[in-house]
Amino acid sequence: MAQYIYVLKPTRLGMLTEGPDDRETGILQAHVTFLDDLLASGEVVLFGRTQTADEKTFGIVVFETSDDSAANGIMNGDPCVEKGIMTATLYPFRVSGLREAAPD
């Protein structure tokens, strides 16, 4: 398995500063479900976003899959990318260190 990261950026900053419109809300819900499913299947290592709401805001998804083609398929299958409310850039990646989950 190879590791990858894709970096997401909103195409409309107002989605963050003013809030998502109805269309964006549905897509964002599908995006989280998509990533939660990949997390549950073991493909996604982690995902999240910066807590800013400006032009520097970005999200990341770190995941494992077989090859570049499969990685592109996952990234492009993300509802936010597929529906055009976010752009995404894919990079080969390697997790070099990972803390164990903190106890509850």
Summary of the structure (lengths in Angstrom):
residues: 104
radius of gyration: 14.0
end to end distance: 30.1
largest distance: 39.9
contacts: 257
relative contact order: 0.29
helix: 37%
strand: 29%
